Amino acid sequence: MNILPLTIEGMVAVLLLLTILYCVRLSGQLKRFKADEKALRATIAELVTATETAERCIAGLKATVREADQTLGTRLQTAERYCADIAQHTEAGTELLGRLVQIAGARGVAVPAAAPLPDAKTILAAASAFADRARARLKGVAA
């Protein structure tokens, strides 16, 4: 009968040993979780910093867009005003030319027919040729 208490105490000792080993294992896991928590906190801090920087950049871009919009609006208004002025001057010039033609026709002066305006490609070709000749002259002077 002395075996039963000894067996019970042996089983309690084994269970106690298993409990200690399980606690050691849990302690290791808790240390890893705390290390992961620190890394996660560092990541979150970096993310917050990056978000704040992005928000400042976006605010700067919005200000730049507003400024560009205002500048562009002002320039468009100026361009429209110039366009209207040019249209008025062209109309006035056409009227003046018409009156001059009538005056010249009334006095018996032969009015030459208006020469057709060259197209853009012809003007571009002439400008390119002029630029080439100017470059050639500069090379000749430099040599």
Secondary structure as UniProt FT lines:
FT   HELIX           3..106
FT   TURN            107..108
FT   HELIX           120..142
//
